[in-house]
Amino acid sequence: MEAVAKPQSVYLEDFEARPDKAPEWLETLHRRGIEAFEQRGFPGAREEAWRKTNLRPVTEAHFGAVTAPGAAPRVLVERLADIGECYRLVFVDGRFAPDLSDLDNLAKGLTVAPLGEYAGEAPERLVKALGARADIDWHPFAALNTAFFQDGAYVHVAAGALVEKPIAVTHIITPEANQQAVYPRLVVDAEDGSEVRVVERFISDDQTGALVSPVSELSAGQNTILDYSRLQEDGIATINIGTVNLAAQRDASLRGAFVGDGGRLARLDLIADLEGEGGEIDCNGIYLTEGKQFTDFHTWFNHRVENCFSRQRFKGILQGRSETIFDGLVKVFEGAQKTDAVQENRNLVLGKRALAHSNPRLEIFADDVKCTHGSTVGELDEEALFYLRTRGISADGAKGMLTLAFAGEIVDMFRVSGVRDHVRRVLMRRLGVEDADIGDIL
């Protein structure tokens, strides 16, 4: 009997039809990515990690990779100033935009560059770090990114270097990318004893129905402080499905701030590995949804060695008919004694037809640990609303004040002041609250 050949996907056809091959040091990685996707394919509805995420907008369409960057709209370019003073690396539809970037006078020991700068030969550390964390055999969108990314950001901090000024990596998606795919890539390699702050941001307008599929890989060496902020602020028509991979070595402190605000369908898979004794990964996030938006945060925190510390605190504010998912796992491996892990998810439902799913989980294979988890889904306190109304505050003002107070706990934990101030402004705009209404709540 003659065997029936498995048909190749349209993505493999796209890959084989690429007009330009990548540099030799990178082409092998690209091919590994498309081969992994062909083996894996898109996840099915019965796969536990994906069963509540409706991927039909992706699987029933074909998003070919953007072949050339469009023109960044002025309204999006003006938003580059939202974060305040920082080193700036900007990508438009996945390609480096030197005219929008500002990399002058980099701090000693700091390298910030687009991957396209290494067309001939790349630094050994970059070659080693790129693709080392993202599991392309397990995650189909990480595989697609690995196959098709054309450029990306490389941030390297030398051992002992202290970088005070934040590094902002912004991905602008233009209207020309409508119904196409953009694959942003970020690699952050912070060596032993260094300190650095990195902000990654995604912005697009409300008419651009692109698929944005980013992969970010960040590694903190021994005794390193690495602050990472991720602001997903796409327009309402955009689909953003990405992964962030964090790794902390001995006595490292890796702090994450995550904001989900925008997008038709947004999902982030956050994988955090504690690989050195005394390591700490502390992640705080807030997601804001309205209309028919769908936002999904999946987290996997892996305690692989003893005496490590992790924190996950995520809050959601749901309006309209939106839907959110938080699904988080803390896994304590065998031998990872003295683990200290906390996982919290709180949701405030403001829309009568909004729906919040919350599923914090623990898997523990050690017997001397301290692990807690919890979740809540609720509405605003009617007694608190009544109290504010009796003090002469309008119904909308009282609602906004209580909502901001709910969010303020998370926002205050964001370490980069420019990010913290920007998120406060976003919250106030979303909730229609003026400065005079809130006093010192935030």
N, C-alpha and C positions, 0 to 999 in steps of 0.2 A: 504494500500500500504506500502511495506517495504522501509524504508529509505535507501538511498545509502550512505555508509560511505565515507568520504573524504579520499583519499589516503594520507598516510604520506610521507613526503619528504625523500630523501636519507640522509639529514642532521639529521633528527630525528632518522633514523635508525643508523647512526653513533653515535649519542648521547647515544642511548640505549645500544649500543654495546661497550661502553667504558670499558676497562679492570679495570680501577681504578676510584673510586669515589673521589670527592674532600672532604676536611674537612667539618664537619657539618656546620660551619659558612658560608661556601662558596657554598655548594651544592645547597642550596635554590636559590641563585642568578643564578647559572648555569641553573637550571631548568626553572626559569623565562625567561631566554634568549631564550631557544629553544622553549618554548611555545609562546613567542612573535613572533619569526620567523615563526612558523607554522601558526599563525593567519595572519601575514603580508605578507609573501612570498617576492620574489624579485619584485622590482617595474616594472610596465608595461610601454610600450612605450608612453602611453598617459598621464602619470603622469608628470605634468609641471616641477617639479624639476629634473626629470630624462630623459626627452624626447630627449635631445641632447647627452646624454651619452650612447654610444653603450655598453651594458652589455652582449652581446652575448658571448664574450670570457669566461664569468663567468657562465652564465645561461645554456649554451649548454655543459658545462663540469661538472665534479664532482671533487671538490677539498677536499679530505678528510684531516682532521687535521693531522699534523705531529705527529707521535707517539714517536719519539726519535730524539735528535739533531744530526746533521751531524758534520763533522770536518770542522772548519772554515779555509778557504784557507788563506795561508800566505799573499797573496796580499791584502786581506781584513783586516786582523789583523794589517798589517802595517799602514792602514789608520786610526787606532784609535788615532794616534798622530796628526792628522790634526788640531784638535781644540786647541792644546796647553795644558798647565797645567790645570788639573781639577780633581775632584773626578770622578771616572769612574765605571759605572755599565753596564756590557755587557751581552747581551742575544744572544744566538745562536739558531736559529730556535724556538724562543719563550721560551727557558729555560736559566736560570741563568748560566753564565760561570764564576765561581770564579777565575780560573786561568788567565782570561783576565781582570778582574776587579781590581780596586784599591780604597779601601774605608778606607785606613789608616788615622788616626788622623783627624777624622771628627770634624768640628767646633762645639763649644758648642751650644747646642740647636738644632742640626741637626740630623735627623734620615734618613738614606738612606739604604733600604733593599729590597731584592726580596720578593715577596709575598709568595714564597715557604718556607720562614723562619718561617711562622706562620702556620705550619701544624696542631698544636694543637689548640691554641687560639690566636686570633688577637686583637690588640689594639682597643678600642672602637671607636676612631676617624677614624681608617681605615675602620672598618665595616660600619660606618655611611657614609663615603665618597665614598666608592667603589660602583659604579652604581647609585649614587645620581644624577649625571648630565646627563649621557647618556640616551637619550630617546629611549629605545629599542622597544617600541610600534610603533614608528614613523620611525625609521631607521633600515632597515633590516640587514645591515652589523654590526651595533652596537649590534644587537640582536645575530647574529652569534658569534661575539667576546665574548659576555657575556656568551654564552653557552659553548664555547670551550677553552677559554684561560686557559693555564696551569700554567703560572707564570706571573710576571709583576714587575714593579718597584713602590715602595712606598717612597715618599719623604715627610717628615714632618719637618716643621720649627716651633720651639716653639715661643711663644709670646715674642717679643722684640729681638729675635736673629738676628744678622746681619752676613750673610754668603757671604763673598767676592769671594771665589773660586767657579767657576762654577761647576755644577754637570752635567756630560755628560752621558746620557742613550743611548746606541747604540744597535741597533738590527741588527745582522748579519744574512743574509739568505744564507744558504749553497746550493751547487748543489744537495745534498741529498733531499732537499725540493722541487725539481722540480715536478710540477703538483700536489703539495699538498698545504695546507693552513696553514698559520702561523698567530696567533692572539696575537700580542703584546698588553700590557696593561700598562698604567701609571696613577698614582694618585699623585697629588701634593697638599698638604694641608699646606698653609702658614698662621699661626695665626696672630693675631692683632699685628701691630707694627714691623713686621719682614721684612727682605729683603733677596732675594735669586735669583739666576740665574740658570735656567735649560735649557739644550740643549738636544733635542731628535733627534736621527739620524737613518736613515734606509739605509743600504748598501747591495748590492748583486752583483754577477758577471753577465756578459752579456748572459750567457747560461741558467740561472735559471728561468724557467717559473712558479714561484710560485704565489699564491694569498696571499698577505699580507694585513690583515684587522685590523689595529690598532684602539684602543680607548684610548684617553687621556682626563683626567678630572683634571682641575686645578682650585683651589679656593684661592683667595687673601682676607684675612681678613681686618678689619678696619685699615687704615693708613699703609698698607703694600705695599711694592714694590716687584713685581714679574716679572722677565724677563724670557720669554719663547721663545726659538728658535727651529724651527722644520725644519730639513734638510732631504728632501726626495730625496735620491741619488741612487735609485735602478738601477740595470742593465736593459738593453733595453728589455729584455724578461719578466720582472716582472710586475705583476699587483698589484697596491697599492691603496686600497679604504678604507679610514679611516675617523674618526671624531675627532675633538678637541672641548672640551667644556670648556669655560672660564667663571668665575664668579668673579665680583669685588664688594666688600662691601663698606661701607662708607669711603670716602677719600682714597680709595685704588688706586694704579697705576699699571695696568697690561699691560705689553708691549710685543708684539709678533713680531717675525721675522720669515718669512716663505719662504722657498726655494723649488721649484719644479724643479728637474734636473734629469731626468732619468725615466725609466719605459715605458713599452709598453702602458699601460693605467694607469693613475694616477688621482685620484679624492680625494679632501679633502673637507669635510663639516665642516665649522668653525661656531660654535654657541657661541655667546658671550652675557652674561647677566649682565647688570648693575643694581645691586640690592640695593645699598646704596647711599644716596645723596653725591655728591662730588666725586663719583667714576669716574675713567678714564680707558678706554681700547683703546690702540693705537697699531694697527697692520700694519706692512709693509711687503710686499712680492714681490718676483721676481720669474718668471718661465721661463725656458729655454727649448725650444723644437727643435728637428731636425728630419730628416727622416720622418717616419710616426707616430711619437709619438702623443699621445692624453693626454692633461692635463686639468683638470677641477677644478676650485676653486669656491665653493658655500659658501656664508657667510650669516649669520643671526645675526644682532646686535640688541639686544632688550633693549631699554631704558624703564625700568619699573618704575623708580622713577625720581623725579625732580632733576635739577641741576647736570646733568652728562654730560660727555664729551667723544666722541669716534672719532677715526680716522681710516680710511682704505685707504691705498695707495698700489696698486698692479700694477706691470709692467710686461709685457711679451715680450720676444724676440723669434721670430719664424723663424726657418730655414726649408729648405727642403719642404716636403709636410705635415708638422705637422699641428695639429689643437688644439686650446685652447678655453676654456670657462671661463669667469668670470661672475658670477651671484651673485650679492650682494644685500641684503635687509637691510635697516635701518628701524626698527619699533619703533615708539614713542607711548607708551601706554597712555591711558587716564590718565590725572593727572601728566604726566611727563613733567611739564613745565620747561622752561629754559634749555631745551636740546640743546646741541651744537654738531652737528655731521657732519663729512665730509667723503665723499666716492669718491675715484678716481681710475680709471683704464686706463692705457695707454699701447698701444701695438705697437711694432715695428716689422713690417713684412719684413724679409729679403729674404724669399723664395717666388718665383713667384707663387707657388701653395699652399702656407701656408694659413690658414684660422683662423681668430680670431673672436670669438663671445664675445660681451660685453653687459651686461644688468644690470646696477646699478639701484636700485629701492628704493623708499621711501614710507612708510605707516605712516601717522601722524594723531594721534587722540588727539592732544593737540594744543592750539592756540598761545602759546608764546614760539616759538622754533627758532633755527637757524640751518637749515639743507641744505647742498648742495651736489650735486653729479655730476659726469661727466665722460666721457670716450672718448678715441681717438684710432683710428687704422690708422697707416700710415707707410710710408717708410722713408728712410734716405733723408735728405735735399740735393738735387743735388748741390745747390750753395755752401753749406758748404763742400761737397766733392771736388768740383772744387777748392775752396780756398786752401784746404790742399794739393791737387795735385800740385798747382802752387808753393807751398813751398817745393817741392822736396820729398813729402811723397808718397809712393807707393799706388796703389789703395786699396790693402788689408789692408795696414796700416791705411789709412784714414778711411776706413769702420769700422775697429776695434776701432779706437779712438772715432769715433762718437757714436758707439754702447756702448762702455764703459762709455762715458759721460752720455748717456741715463740711463744706469743702476746705475751709481754712486750715484745718488740722493737717491735711495732706500738703497743701500749698506751702505752708510754713516749713515743711521738711525739705523742700527743694533747695539745694545748696548754692546754686548759681543765681545771684541776685537778679540778673537780667531776665532769666527764665521765670523766676518767681514773680517779678513785677508784670511780665507779659501775661502769664497765666491769670493773674488777678484781673487784668484788664479784659481778658477773654471771658472770664466768668461774669463780670459785671455787664458786659455787652450782651452775652447770651441771656442773662436773667433780666435785662432791662432795668438795672439798678444804677442810680446816680451816686456820685461820691457823697453828696449831702445826706443820703439815706442811710449810709452804712457806718459812718463814724470810723471807729478803729477796729471794726470786725476783722478786716484783713490787713 
